[in-house]
Structures are given as structure tokens and as C-alpha cells.
Amino acid sequence: MKRLAFTLTVIVLLLVGCTDLSVNPIDESVAQTVNAVVVSTNQMKTPKRTATATANPRIVKHCLEIGDKEVPMQEVAKTGTVVLSGDKENKPPYLLDLQTGIRYEMPFDQLYDAGFYGIHASPDGNHLAYVDRVLNKNNELVRDVVWVVNARGEVEARWILPIDILNSTWHWLDNERLEFNVHQTQIDGTVDIFYPFSKKWENVYNELPDLLIDPYYDLHYHWWLVDYNPNLKWVVYISSSKDHWGPTLWDITTQKQIWKSDDMRAEWDIPRWSPSGNELAAISNGEMNIIDRSGLVTQIPKLVPRSEIIEFSWSPDGQYMALLVSSNEEDKPGYLMVYDVRSNQIIDYCLESYNITWVYPPIWSADSQQFVYGLHEEWAPFFVEIKEEFAVRLLDDSFPFVWMNSIP
């Protein structure tokens, strides 16, 4: 059971890219002033909690001390409901109310054995959607079932998808709709919008200049290709031409390009809309860009040479991003840092590991005050509290797939 949580997480996060993982984002000119102890590869670097000035005023260090003790998540996180792995091998995940300790079962069409094809909380944190893969005795796909449940596992919607409709990513478009990249997306850019509460489907198609068209779409797997913002008025997609490959942000109403960037990792550097849907955050060549509809680009503070951001997640209120940063050097560890969108500052908690990986993006609480990050291999995940500024290690079976609101 010790590794089940992480094994299932790989399934849950099936649609995420990959990269080399290592980092030290502190400016080398101030590296000498950092009072931190480098430890062996089976520990996190755990300096005392201190506030340290850096050469870059937009990078603020608030080093947190993390002990070796591993605790259950419910000892430190008291609000919300999380999805945790089952108690035994091949047992389905379940919902746990962190405040009451009550466990709620999740519905599945059969014994959980094929894994999720994505699992996501709605933007408001009140609904949980997941795709249940149902196999026959020969391990052949029989059907994909979309479930939407509340925090007590009570079914709010269920729908059987056509066989093989799914091709890459899907997520909540807003609190009422799900957006799917399907096989047709790779042919002409069409995405399918599903209204789970009314059981309605909508195909969304627009002419997207230089959209990546793959004639071998049946053989190739793309993590994503097209993603609309909630009002369907602008869209980001992978574009490809003779002299360009990378993400393009397009205004549907004006039929004009808002922004584009060359990025050979575009299929793995998946852009994400802010919780409000008014900005797009996109990694391009290891740098984070936040773009609004006018085309104004905010780039987060520069880190050290050669370092790059490899993954991130928005807090539900849109104030923070949890960043995973790599130095691309084998002898340097990776860092987890927090970007404060309002102040345009990086908060460095001195949380580093040689096992930081894109596979486990940080998972935020619904109130945006805590997040959990799961380390790769044999290392325990850790829990970070933003307001109180503390961090602890969690038991590995405390690692949540999703963190949503509880029902009062």
C-alpha cells in the first residue's frame, strides 16, 4: 500500500508532460548569503524558518523548517474534502471530510481496476468530475463513464461516452461545463463541451490559423491541442508553420492574434486559464507568461540562468501559483516556490528536492490557503500552509488526488 497513492496519481495525471528535473532558482550572486544545510538525497533541505533578503527584490525568501516526522493529512488540514487512494490494492479511491473524518465512497461502474482518465474539482470546489474506465475480462475498453458527484459521493450526473471519444485532456470549463479534446480536435480543432447537469453536448469549432494538424492522429498522442476560456471568446492552441511551433492565443471575436510564442515543448507545457478566465498562464521555454485579452504580458521574476519552470498550478482564488522549477543540472535539486500574482513576487520557502517532478502538480485547498505536493519515488509528500507559513511531511497515503469544499 505504501506506494499505491503515487501509483494511482500517475494514472490520474495521465495527461501531463515530462521533463528533466533539478533546480536552484536563487540568484548566484546571493547564494553565499543563504544559511541552508544541504542534506542527502533521502531528505528534503530543511533550513530554519528565516526571512532573507536577495539580490532580486522580487524574490522573497521565507525558509520553512520541515521535520522528519510524517503525519496524516487530517492532522494539519482541517477544512475541505479530499479524494484519497483506497485502503488496499485495487480498492477504489474515496472521499474524506477532513473536519469530521467521515469517509464517503465514490461510485464506479465496476471494481476499480482501469484507473481514472482524469479527475477534477469544479472551479468553485463544489463538484467532482472523473472518467471511469471500464474494461472487460480481456482488458479491452468497454466504455468511459463520466461521473459528477458532490463531496459526499452522491451522484449529480452520469454519462457514458462514445467508445474512444477521448484523446487527450479534459477539464471543467466553468462550474457547469466540461471541455474535452477529442479525436476530432486533432483533425480540425473541434472540441466537445459537455453540460453534465442537463446532459447536453455542444461542438465548438472555429478557424484557427496554423492549427497543428496531425495526419497520423490515430498513432500519435497529444497532451492537449485546443483550450477555450469560459466565455468561448478566446482560445489557446498549438500552432505550427514553416517558421513557428508553439502556443498561440487567438481572439475569436476580432479574429486577431493576441499572443504567440515559439516553444518546442508546447505539447507538454500545458497552458492554464486563471480561475476568473480573464488571463492565461503559459510556460514557454521555461519562463512563465501571464497574458490578458489585450495582449499585455506579465512575466514572473527571472530566476537563475538555465533554470526553467516545468509545471505549475493556480490557487482557486487566482492570487497564487505553485511553481516547480528545474535547473537542468544533475547535481542541483529542484525547488517548489510560490508566485504571488498581486505583488508580482516569488516566495521561496527553501523547499527543495532531487525528486521534484512534473507528474504531481501541487494541489490547492478550496480556500487557497494550503497546498500539497507529492514527491516522486520513495519520498513523502508535503503540506504547505500559506498564511501561517509552515510545512510538514505527510504520510504517502495522505496524498490527495483532489481537494474540494465539504458540504456543511
N, C-alpha and C positions, 0 to 999 in steps of 0.2 A: 504493500500500500504506500510505502514511503515515497515512491516516485509517481504514483497514479495521478496526482493533481497536475504535475507538469506534463505527463504524457497526454492527458486529456486537453490540456491547454494548447498543445501543439495542434490537436485536432480542431479545437475551437478557433484558433488563429490560423487556420489553413491558408488563408488568402493574404498573407503578409509576405513581403520580400525578405531578402537575406543580404548579409554583408560581412566583412571582416570587422572584428570588434575589439577595440582598445582605445584608451584616451587619456589625455591630460590637458584639460582646457585652460589651465591657469597660465597667464602670460609669463613667459620665461624670465622676464625682467624682474618679476616679483617672486619667482619660485623660491628664492633664497629666504624670503621672509615668512614662508608658510611653516608654522610649527605643527607638523604632522608626522606620524610614525608610519613607515612602510612596513607592512606585515606580509606573511606568507600567503600563498595562493589559496589556502583554505579558510581565509578570514577576510572580512571587509576592512578597509582602512578606517580606523575609528579615532580621529583626533578629538580632544576635548572640545566642548561647545564654546567657541570664541567668535568674536566679530573681528575681522581682519581687513584692513584697507588693501586695495590692489591698485596697480598702475592704471587700470581702466576703471573709472568711477561707475561705469555701467555694469560692472561685475562686483557683486557684494557677497562676501564670504560670511556665512553663519555656520561654522562647523558643528556638527552634532556628534555626540558620543553614542555609540551603539555597543551594548554589551554582548556577550556570547550566549546569553540565555534566550531560548526560543519560547514564545508564548502563543497561546491560541488567539486568533484574531479578536474574538469577542471579549477578551480581557482589556483591549485598548480601544476598540471601535465599538461604540455603544449605540449608534444610530444607523438605521437603514437595514436592508435585507440583501444578503449576498447569495450567489449561486456557488456552491462548493461541490467537490467531487464526491462520489459515493463512498461508502464505508469499506467496501470490498471490491476486488477485481470484478469488472464488468457490471458493477452496480451503477444505476443512473445517478446523475447529479441531483441535488436537492436544494431547496431554498431554506435559508436560516435567518430568522429575525434576530439581529444582534442584540436588541434591547431586551427581548423576552426570552430568548433562547429556544423559541418554538421552531420546530422543523416542519417544512411543508414539502410534500412530494410534487414532482413535476410530471405531467402526462407525456407518455410516449406511445407510439403505435405498437411497439414490441419491446422485448428486452433490449436495453441499451447496448448495442454492440457495434454499430457502424459509425458512431460519432456524430457530432454536430456538423452542419455546413454553415457555421456562423451562429453566434448568439449575441444579442444586443438589447440594451435597455433603451426605451424611448427617450428623446431629449429631456422630457420633464421628469424622467426617472420613475414613472408610474406603471409602465407596461414592459413586459419582457417578451421578445420575439426570438424564436430559434427554428432552425430547419432540422427535422428529424429524418435521418436517412434509414430507410427500411430495406433490408436485404432478404433474399430467400435462402434456402439451405445451401445453395451453391455459391453463396456470397455475391449474387448478382443483384443489382439495384432494382427494387420493385417500385418504389415511389419515394418522393421527397414530400414531407408534410411540413407546412408552415404552421407553427403554433404561436398564439399570443395569449399570455397568461398574466395575472396580476401577481402581487408579491406573496400571495398565499397559494399560488399554483392553480388558482381557479381559471378555467378556460374562458377566454374572452373571444377567441376566434380560432378556427382551424380550417386549413385549406390544403388539398392535395395538388401539388404542382404537376404539370405535364412532365413525363419522363425526359430527363436530360435537358430541361429548360435552363437550368443553372449552368453558368460557365465561369463566372469569377465572382467579384464582390457583390454584396448586397448590404443595405443598412436602412435605418429609419431616415426618411426624407424630412419628416416632421413628426408630430405626435399622432398623426392619423394615417400616414402612408409609408410604404416600404419601396425602395428603389432597387431594382435588380439589373445588373449587367447580365445579359443572356446571350445565346449563340448569335442572335440577330445583331447584337451590338458590334460584333467583330466583322459583320458584313457591311452594315451601313450606318451604325451608330445608334440604332433604336434601343431605348431602354424600356423596361416594363415597370409601371407603377402599380402597386397593389394596395387597395384600401381594405385592410383586414376586417374592419368592423361593419362594412357594407358588402363585402365580398365582390368588390368591383375591380376590374383591371383596366389600365389605360396605357396605351403605347405612345411614347413620346419620341418624335423624330424631328430633327432639324438638319439642314445642310450645314455641315461643319467643315470648313476649308482645311484641306490636307489631313483629314482624319486618317489615322493609321488603319489601313485595310489589309487584312491578312488573308491571302488566298488559301492558306493552309490552316484555317482556323480550327478544323477538326483535329489537327495534330498538335497545335500549339496551345499553351495555356497562358493567358494574360491575367495578371492580378487585378487589373482594372483597365478601362479604356475611356469611359464617359461618366461624368458625375454632375448632376444639376444641383443648383441651390434650391431651397424650398419653394421659392415662388416661380421656379422654372423660367426665369428671365435671363439668367446667365449660366454658363456651363464651362467646366474644365474638361479637357480631353487630351489624349496623346495625339500629337500631330507629327507627320513625317513628310518631308520633302527632300529635294536634292541636296539642300544645304542646311537642313534642320531636322532635329529629332528631340522631342521633349514636350512638356505640358504647354497647352495654350488655353488662355481664359478668354471666352467669347461672349459678347453681349448679343442675346437673341433679338432684343427689340431694335437696336440700332444696326445690327448686322456688322458690328465692328469688333476688331480685336482689342481686348483690354490689356493683355499681358502675355508674353510667352518667354520661354527660356530653353536653351539647349541643355539637355540632361540625358546622358546615355543610360542612366539608371531610372528613367522615368517610369518604367513598369513596376518598379519596386518602391520608389519614392511616392507613395500614395498621398495626394493632397487631401485635406480635410477642411470642410466648412466650419466656421465658428458656430457656436451654439445659436447665435442670433441669425445666422445665414447671411450676414452682411459683409463678411470678409472670408477670404480663402487663405489658408496656411499651406504653403507648398515648399518642400525641400527641393533645392536644385543645386546639384554638385556640392552637397554637404552643407549648404547655407539655407537658413530659414527665411522665407519671404512671406509677408502678410499683405495681401492685396485687396483693396476695396474696388467698388464698381467703377469709380472714376479713373482707376489705374494707378492710384497712389500706392507706392510700395514701401512698406516698413521692413527693414532688415534688422534682425536682432543683433545685439552686440557681437563683435568679432571675437573669436576665441584664438587659440594659438595657431601658428602655421601648421598646415597639413591636417589639422583636426576637422572633423565633419560631424554634423548631426545625422544620425542614422534612423531615428524614429522619434515620435512624439505623440502626446495626447492632450487635447483641450480639457480643462476643467469645465464642468457643466455650466458654470456661470460665465465662462469666457474670460475670466481675469487671468488665469494662469495656463501655462503649458508645461508639462513634464517632458524633459528632453533627455534623450540618450545620445551621448557624444562619444566619438571614436577618434583616436589619434592616428590610427593606421600603423602603429608601431607595436611589434610583438612584446617588447619589454615594458610597455606602458599600459596601465589599466584603463578601463572605461569609466566614465562618470555619468551619474544621474544628476541633473540640475533642474532648476525651475525658472521659467521665464515669467516675469510679471508684466503682462501686456500693458497695463495702465501706466506704470512708471518706466517702461522700456528698460528694465534691468534684469540681469541674470542673478539669481540667488544660488550660490554654491554652498551646499550643505556638506561638502567634503565626503560624499558618498561615492566610493569608487570600487570597482571590481574588475578582475580579468574575465569574468563570465557575463558581463553585460551583453545583452543580445536583443536584436530586433524582434525575436519570436514572442516576447512577452511585453507588449506595450504597457506602461503604467495605467492602472485602473483607479479612477477617481470615485470618491463618495459622492452621493447625490447633492450634498451641501457644499461641495468643492473645498472642504477643509482638510481632507485626508486623501492619501493615495497609497496604493500598494504596488510594489514592483517585484516580479518573480525572476530570480536569477536562474541561469542555465546550469545544467548538470546537477551536482550534489549540494548546491548551496541553498540555504533557506531564503525565502522571500522576506522583504522587509516592509514595514509600515512607517509612513511619514505623516506627521501632524503639522500642518502649515501654521496655524495660528499660535499654538503653544510651542512650536519648534522642538519636537523631539522625534526620535526614530527608534524602533525596536525590530528585532528579528521575529518572524512568525514561524510557527510550525509549518512544514511544507504543505500539509493537507488543509491549512487555513487559507491557501491562496485562492482568491475568488475569480471566477470567470467574469462576473458582472456584479456591480454594486448599485442597487436601486433604492427607492424610498420604501419604507414599510407602510402598511395600512394601519391607520390609527386604531 
